[in-house]
Amino acid sequence: MFMNFSKMIFLFFLFLGTSISISSNSWLGAWMGLEINLMAFIPLMMNLNNMLMSEAALKYFLIQALASSIFLFSIILGFLHSQDGFLIEIDSLNQILINMALFIKMGAAPFHFWFPSVMESLDWINGLILMTWQKIAPLMLISYTINFNFFIFVIISSALIGSIGGLNQTNLRTLMAYSSINHISWMLSSMFINENLWMTYYLFYVFLSLTIVFFCYNFQIFFMNQLYSLMNANLLLKFMLLTNLLSLGGLPPFLGFMPKLLVIQLLTNKNMYFLVFILIMASLITLFFYIRVTFSAFMLMYPSLKWNKLSIWHNLNWTLLLSSISLFGFSGISLVYNFI
């Protein structure tokens, strides 16, 4: 009871820190919100029964402290260069420093070195928070200071590293981490167009990640070989989970293709053809390792234990609801759009 109450308090401060960051009218207030968010997330990651999670919490704290130091240094540098004592002068150096600190916080390449190793040691719930909620404040703050050349470098790095890094992974949490890095490149690309587009892409990404994490958490799936053997008793659930992976990769006609289609269309209208080419090629590599997993699981039947058949019906209704929206949502939205 006490542990649940304490976790609720830390979750409240986690949400409060992000709210302070995105609603602050000063960079110092944004930094304070990021620190509150960090100090609330560390206890949620800690688990005395799992030393790997405690190690991940320490790694996360050290990296986030480094990023916060760079962020605070850039704020102080802006104060020193300002003619007015209350206004921060943002020049190109300050933009790069602020962006670099926020990219480290969200795990964008080439500052991603901590993200897959931390994700590998977390449980699914904390991993979902790290992949989704912890990116809101950095993304919102990055949208205020866009340095075009630095952005292009980070977008291309995230697209390529996020796709190539997942090729040799057998741990599903690490695979989701590299997939998240790849999706960061799409979100950053959509910032060039308008603010609503990257928010739309982010919401789609959160929904798809939630669906897959919901599957894996309910059935305690952590590695690739468990996808092959655990769910043979119910082929419908196996089909739903594996096609959700394809939806996260952006394969049409699933829901995950829709935000990528919007970004491609609007980037093409802005004549950013090279950036579109890099993003599409990286997504094809991402789809390759998703298709490799799903092809093996669909085509081959693996032995499974008989007593696992009863446990797969846990939360089946919610699982099927989320999966059906993920798989057929694109068709429904297209029909509504054409009807309007």
Rosetta blueprint (number, residue, H / E / L):
1 M L
2 F H
3 M H
4 N H
5 F H
6 S H
7 K H
8 M H
9 I H
10 F H
11 L H
12 F H
13 F H
14 L H
15 F H
16 L H
17 G H
18 T H
19 S H
20 I H
21 S H
22 I H
23 S H
24 S L
25 N L
26 S L
27 W H
28 L H
29 G H
30 A H
31 W H
32 M H
33 G H
34 L H
35 E H
36 I H
37 N H
38 L H
39 M H
40 A H
41 F H
42 I H
43 P H
44 L H
45 M H
46 M L
47 N L
48 L L
49 N L
50 N L
51 M H
52 L H
53 M H
54 S H
55 E H
56 A H
57 A H
58 L H
59 K H
60 Y H
61 F H
62 L H
63 I H
64 Q H
65 A H
66 L H
67 A H
68 S H
69 S H
70 I H
71 F H
72 L H
73 F H
74 S H
75 I H
76 I H
77 L H
78 G H
79 F H
80 L H
81 H H
82 S L
83 Q L
84 D L
85 G L
86 F L
87 L L
88 I L
89 E L
90 I L
91 D L
92 S H
93 L H
94 N H
95 Q H
96 I H
97 L H
98 I H
99 N H
100 M H
101 A H
102 L H
103 F H
104 I H
105 K H
106 M H
107 G L
108 A L
109 A L
110 P L
111 F L
112 H L
113 F L
114 W L
115 F H
116 P H
117 S H
118 V H
119 M H
120 E H
121 S H
122 L L
123 D L
124 W H
125 I H
126 N H
127 G H
128 L H
129 I H
130 L H
131 M H
132 T L
133 W H
134 Q H
135 K H
136 I H
137 A H
138 P H
139 L H
140 M H
141 L H
142 I H
143 S L
144 Y L
145 T L
146 I L
147 N L
148 F H
149 N H
150 F H
151 F H
152 I H
153 F H
154 V H
155 I H
156 I H
157 S H
158 S H
159 A H
160 L H
161 I H
162 G H
163 S H
164 I H
165 G L
166 G L
167 L L
168 N L
169 Q L
170 T L
171 N E
172 L H
173 R H
174 T H
175 L H
176 M H
177 A H
178 Y H
179 S H
180 S H
181 I H
182 N H
183 H H
184 I H
185 S H
186 W H
187 M H
188 L H
189 S H
190 S H
191 M H
192 F L
193 I L
194 N L
195 E H
196 N H
197 L H
198 W H
199 M H
200 T H
201 Y H
202 Y H
203 L H
204 F H
205 Y H
206 V H
207 F H
208 L H
209 S H
210 L H
211 T H
212 I H
213 V H
214 F H
215 F H
216 C H
217 Y H
218 N H
219 F H
220 Q L
221 I L
222 F L
223 F E
224 M H
225 N H
226 Q H
227 L H
228 Y H
229 S H
230 L L
231 M L
232 N L
233 A L
234 N L
235 L H
236 L H
237 L H
238 K H
239 F H
240 M H
241 L H
242 L H
243 T H
244 N H
245 L H
246 L H
247 S H
248 L H
249 G H
250 G L
251 L L
252 P L
253 P L
254 F L
255 L L
256 G L
257 F H
258 M H
259 P H
260 K H
261 L H
262 L H
263 V H
264 I H
265 Q H
266 L H
267 L H
268 T H
269 N H
270 K L
271 N L
272 M L
273 Y H
274 F H
275 L H
276 V H
277 F H
278 I H
279 L H
280 I H
281 M H
282 A H
283 S H
284 L H
285 I H
286 T H
287 L H
288 F H
289 F H
290 Y H
291 I H
292 R H
293 V H
294 T H
295 F H
296 S H
297 A H
298 F H
299 M H
300 L L
301 M L
302 Y L
303 P L
304 S L
305 L L
306 K H
307 W H
308 N H
309 K L
310 L L
311 S H
312 I H
313 W H
314 H L
315 N L
316 L H
317 N H
318 W H
319 T H
320 L H
321 L H
322 L H
323 S H
324 S H
325 I H
326 S H
327 L H
328 F H
329 G H
330 F H
331 S H
332 G H
333 I H
334 S H
335 L H
336 V H
337 Y H
338 N H
339 F H
340 I L
